Amino acid sequence: MKNGMAWVGDEVRDEDTYRTGIVTDVCGGTYLLRPPTGGGAEWIQVDPDRLTVTLPLDDDRLTEH
């Protein structure tokens, strides 16, 4: 999370699509999301207030082996 909002690497619930996803990019207020597992099509969300962080990316997850 960044400043209390979803950010790259966070797992989120998209309240508009009723899907869980991982934020892969944020550009100009547009959030690019992908499914958390199994592949599938990416989608965008333009309203960050419609994203609920379910699992924030933290530095510990980056270093786990």
C-alpha positions in Angstrom: 0.0 0.0 0.0 1.1 3.5 -0.6 -0.5 6.4 1.3 -3.3 4.0 2.3 -4.2 3.2 -1.3 -3.6 0.0 -3.3 -0.3 -0.1 -5.0 1.9 -2.4 -7.2 2.2 -5.8 -5.7 -0.9 -5.6 -3.5 -3.6 -8.2 -3.7 -7.0 -6.4 -4.0 -10.7 -7.0 -4.3 -12.2 -5.1 -7.2 -15.6 -4.1 -6.1 -16.8 -3.4 -9.6 -15.9 -6.7 -11.1 -16.2 -8.8 -7.9 -12.7 -10.2 -8.7 -9.5 -10.6 -6.7 -6.4 -9.4 -8.4 -2.8 -8.3 -8.1 -2.0 -4.7 -9.0 0.8 -4.9 -11.6 1.0 -1.2 -12.7 -0.4 2.2 -11.8 -0.2 4.9 -14.5 -2.0 8.2 -14.4 -4.6 6.9 -12.0 -5.3 3.8 -13.9 -4.7 0.5 -12.1 -3.7 -2.6 -14.2 -4.7 -5.8 -12.5 -4.1 -9.5 -13.1 -5.6 -12.7 -11.6 -3.7 -13.8 -8.5 -3.2 -17.3 -9.8 -3.7 -19.4 -13.0 -3.2 -16.7 -15.6 -6.1 -15.1 -17.4 -6.8 -11.7 -18.9 -5.6 -8.5 -17.2 -8.1 -5.7 -16.5 -8.1 -2.1 -15.5 -9.7 -0.1 -12.7 -9.8 3.7 -12.9 -11.4 4.3 -9.5 -8.9 3.4 -6.7 -11.7 3.7 -4.1 -13.3 0.6 -5.7 -10.2 -1.5 -4.8 -9.9 -3.0 -1.3 -6.5 -4.2 -0.3 -6.8 -7.8 0.9 -3.1 -8.6 1.2 -0.6 -5.7 1.0 2.8 -6.4 -0.5 5.4 -6.1 2.2 9.2 -6.4 2.1 9.1 -9.7 4.0 7.2 -11.4 1.1 9.8 -10.2 -1.3 12.6 -12.0 0.6 10.8 -15.3 1.5 12.3 -18.4 -0.2 
